[in-house]
Amino acid sequence: MSNIAKYSVTEHLRDGSTAEIRALRPADETAVLDALDQTSKQSLQRRFFGIKRHFSDKERAFFMYVDFMNHVALVCEVENPERRMIVGGARYVVFEPGRAEVAFVVIDAWQGRGIGSILMRHLGEIAFNNGLRELTAEVLPENKSMLAVLGKFGFRRDGNRDPHTMHLTLHLGKEGR
């Protein structure tokens, strides 16, 4: 496991609130499941291409136990009046040397505050620093907010492997995006 497993930075969201962007920890499982419970069916559909509320042991292990080399996962954690809570997450998974697929989710109540863009910026920097040269994403055409975030970072449409999704690619440059 690399030192990315200890990654932690403080960011300010568009609304002025403070968030911690940090590496996912195995101990976050309950908080991640709580976040998914607060996510609408539409947002889950956009992330998992289906409404997914329950995960098998194998799926939970895949999502929660990352090696921070070929599988990197970050979360966005905020302080609310009751407790700290995870409100979003992003990850990349290397599928061949130098190339990885990215995926994001932000709970509905926290969408529109810049979390997706902040997570993408950090994930892109980590990917570049880990020697990746390309990031890809599969996005549903109706997911306009995710398309906007990825477009802002330079992702471009690259072929049409599946008629129901858009395949986007970002070639990493010296800035990590």
C-alpha positions in Angstrom: 0.0 0.0 0.0 1.4 3.4 -0.9 1.4 6.6 1.1 -1.8 7.6 -0.8 -3.6 5.5 1.8 -2.9 8.5 4.2 -3.9 11.2 1.7 -5.9 14.0 3.3 -6.5 17.6 2.3 -9.0 20.3 3.4 -11.0 22.0 0.7 -13.7 24.7 0.6 -16.9 23.9 -1.3 -18.8 26.4 -3.5 -21.2 27.2 -0.6 -18.2 28.0 1.7 -18.4 24.9 3.8 -15.2 22.9 4.5 -14.7 19.3 3.5 -11.9 16.8 3.9 -10.8 14.9 0.8 -9.1 11.8 2.0 -8.3 8.2 1.2 -11.0 5.7 1.8 -10.4 3.5 4.8 -11.8 0.0 5.5 -13.4 1.4 8.6 -15.5 3.7 6.4 -17.8 0.9 5.3 -20.8 1.9 7.5 -20.4 5.6 6.5 -20.3 4.7 2.8 -23.4 2.5 3.1 -25.1 5.4 5.0 -24.2 7.7 2.1 -25.6 5.3 -0.4 -28.9 5.2 1.6 -29.1 8.9 1.2 -28.6 8.8 -2.5 -31.6 8.9 -4.8 -32.5 6.1 -7.2 -31.7 8.3 -10.1 -28.2 9.0 -8.8 -27.6 5.4 -8.1 -28.7 4.6 -11.6 -26.2 7.1 -13.0 -23.4 5.6 -10.9 -24.0 1.9 -11.1 -26.1 1.8 -14.4 -28.8 0.2 -12.2 -30.4 0.8 -8.9 -28.1 -0.8 -6.4 -28.8 -0.6 -2.7 -27.3 -3.9 -1.5 -23.9 -5.4 -2.2 -22.5 -8.9 -2.0 -19.5 -9.6 0.3 -17.3 -9.7 -2.8 -18.6 -6.3 -4.0 -18.2 -4.8 -0.6 -14.6 -6.1 -0.4 -13.9 -4.7 -3.9 -15.2 -1.2 -3.0 -13.7 -1.0 0.5 -10.3 -2.7 0.3 -8.2 -0.8 -2.2 -4.5 -1.1 -2.7 -3.9 2.6 -3.6 -1.8 1.5 -6.5 -4.1 -0.1 -9.0 -7.2 0.9 -7.2 -7.4 4.3 -5.6 -10.5 5.6 -3.7 -11.1 9.0 -2.2 -14.0 10.2 -0.1 -15.4 13.7 0.7 -16.2 14.0 4.4 -18.0 16.9 5.9 -19.0 17.9 9.4 -22.7 18.2 10.0 -24.5 19.1 13.3 -24.8 15.4 14.4 -21.5 13.9 13.1 -18.9 13.7 10.4 -20.3 12.1 7.2 -19.2 10.9 3.8 -21.1 12.8 1.1 -19.2 11.7 -2.0 -16.5 9.5 -3.4 -14.3 8.9 -6.4 -12.1 6.1 -7.5 -10.0 4.8 -10.3 -9.2 1.2 -11.2 -6.3 0.4 -13.5 -7.5 -2.0 -16.3 -4.3 -2.1 -18.2 -0.8 -0.6 -17.6 -1.1 3.2 -17.8 -4.9 3.3 -18.1 -7.6 3.4 -15.5 -11.4 3.9 -15.3 -12.8 6.6 -13.0 -16.2 6.6 -11.2 -17.9 9.1 -8.9 -20.9 9.4 -6.6 -22.1 12.4 -4.6 -25.2 12.2 -2.4 -28.1 14.3 -3.7 -28.2 16.8 -0.9 -24.6 17.7 -1.6 -24.6 17.9 -5.4 -23.9 21.2 -7.0 -21.3 22.3 -4.4 -18.3 21.4 -6.5 -17.5 18.1 -4.8 -17.2 16.1 -8.1 -14.8 18.7 -9.5 -12.7 18.7 -6.3 -12.5 14.9 -6.3 -11.6 14.8 -10.0 -8.8 17.2 -9.5 -7.3 15.2 -6.6 -7.8 11.9 -8.4 -6.2 13.2 -11.6 -3.2 14.4 -9.7 -2.8 11.1 -7.9 -3.2 9.2 -11.2 -0.6 11.3 -13.0 1.8 11.0 -10.0 1.3 7.2 -10.1 2.4 7.1 -13.8 -1.0 6.8 -15.5 -1.3 8.3 -18.9 -5.0 7.9 -19.5 -8.3 8.0 -17.6 -11.6 6.7 -19.0 -15.2 7.0 -17.9 -18.4 5.4 -18.9 -21.3 7.9 -18.4 -25.0 7.7 -19.2 -25.9 10.4 -21.7 -28.5 11.9 -19.4 -26.0 12.4 -16.6 -25.4 16.1 -17.7 -23.7 17.1 -14.4 -21.0 14.4 -14.6 -20.5 15.1 -18.3 -19.9 18.8 -17.4 -17.4 17.9 -14.6 -15.5 15.5 -16.8 -15.6 18.0 -19.8 -14.2 20.7 -17.6 -11.1 18.5 -17.0 -10.7 17.7 -20.7 -12.4 14.3 -21.0 -13.5 13.8 -24.6 -15.9 11.4 -26.2 -14.0 8.4 -27.6 -15.9 5.9 -29.7 -19.2 4.3 -29.0 -18.8 0.9 -27.5 -22.2 0.7 -26.0 -25.2 2.6 -27.5 -26.5 3.4 -23.9 -23.4 4.9 -22.5 -20.8 7.5 -23.5 -17.1 6.5 -23.4 -14.9 9.4 -22.4 -11.1 9.6 -22.3 -8.6 12.0 -20.8 -5.0 11.9 -21.7 -3.0 13.0 -18.7 -0.5 15.8 -19.2 2.1 17.4 -17.0 -0.5 19.1 -14.8 -2.1 15.7 -13.9 -5.2 16.4 -16.1 
